[in-house]
Amino acid sequence: MSLMSLNGFSLSFCEKGRTLRAVNDISMKVDESEMVALIGESGCGKSATALSLIGLENERAVMSGKVLFKGINLLDLSEKEWLSLRGKEISMIFQEPMTALNPLIKAGKQVLENLMVHSDASRKEGKAIVLDMLESVGLDDAERIYNSYPHQLSGGQRQRIMIALALINNPSLLIADEPTTALDVTIQAEIIDLIRKMNREKKTAVLLISHNLSLVKGLTERSYIMYSGSIVESGMTDEILTSPIHPYTRGLLASVAHQKSRGKRLFSIPGNVPPLEERSSIGCPFAPRCPVAADMCFSIAPAMREEGGRAYACLLGRKEIERRMENAQQPS
């Protein structure tokens, strides 16, 4: 059953008399207890989408479409209504806990305050609940951690505090925005295992936002690939990672080191994601960087094609994409 669905969601920013489109008419969903990935390079609109889903969008943001959560359109909520929903029904793990946490308040107190906003428990009862949560997220010396300021903790400990803060009210949906950024490989694995554990034990649905394809493998059930504010491919994660369709998805996968690529030069998608002020509303957004783009790709915007549970936005059919990709990879 669908917990959250985005239907034709668009997000623009009004700046100096100009309207800059950050997210373009996207549709996606997260079912109850499901883990879903939103994947793309930096600047593709992933975090802007995430902040909109929790009511923290920029004050200059203009949104349209529908974002339904348990049947309620989040775009219609007042700030007062958001205060009762945010942190209780929908929570978020931010990219960098050092900037997300208040440096002037002890770590445990920050988790406690989020609990007290949505709970009738006394502060004494609340502290006991928080200490239990700190232990459940892998912080062994919970009392010391509770009374420490964020700068006194390691990066992995701060991220666990963020997870505890996000989960303290048992939300229905957890948005994890690049939750392993700036952490070493060992700590990354521990954080991902923790998110998987919380999903399995508490049935919390998770929207994992990442640029790391290897991170979502074996973790999420479905994935959406985002480029320049548009969804360009969607489907079951395992199918996307083993048989990508869209040229952008293919490029992302080809640029990741794996066993078969050992000793070979990795593929690199030419160019960069265009900034908002340089994006064009004409043609396919990926066309300027696409190695197999046809002339029509620069003038006609592609609609989503659906094939056996997979969807991709490309003017070229799957077989034509494969043929062109093979030719593009032939040595000159």
KACORJO-V236792 format. One line per field, one symbol per residue. ss: DSSP state (H for helix, E for strand, L for the rest). psi: psi as a letter, one per 40 degrees, with the letter a starting at -180 (. if undefined). A space follows every 10 residues. Layout:
BEGIN
ss->???
psi->???
END
This chain:
BEGIN
ss->LEEEEEEEEE EEEEELLEEE EEEEEEEEEE ELLLEEEEEL LLLLLHHHHH HHHLLLLLLL EEEEEEEEEL LEEHHHLLHH HHHHHELLLE EEELLLHHHH LLLLLEHHHH HHHHHHHLLL LLHHHHHHHH HHHHHHLLLL LHHHHHLLEH HHLLHHHHHH HHHHHHHLLL LLEEEEELLL LLLLHHHHHH HHHHHHHHHH HHLLEEEEEE LLHHHHLLLL LEEEEEELLE EEEEEEHHHH HHLLLLHHHH HHHHLLLLHH HLLLLLLLLL LLLLLHHHLL LLLLLLHHHL LLLLHHHHLL LLLEEEELLE EEELLLLHHH HHHHHHHHLL LL
psi->hhdhhhhfhi hihhhfeihh hdhgfihiih iheihiihii iheeeddddd ddeeffiiee ihiiaighhf ehhdeeiidd dddedhecdh ihhidhdddd iheehidddd dddddddeie iidddddddd ddddddeehd gdddddeiid eeiidddddd ddddddedeg idhhhhhfee heiidddddd dddddddddd defhihhhhi ehdddehedi diihhhhfei heiiahdddd ddgididddd dddeehhade eheihiihhi aihiideeii ehahdedeeh eehidddeeh hiihihhfei iigidiiddd ddddddddei h.
END
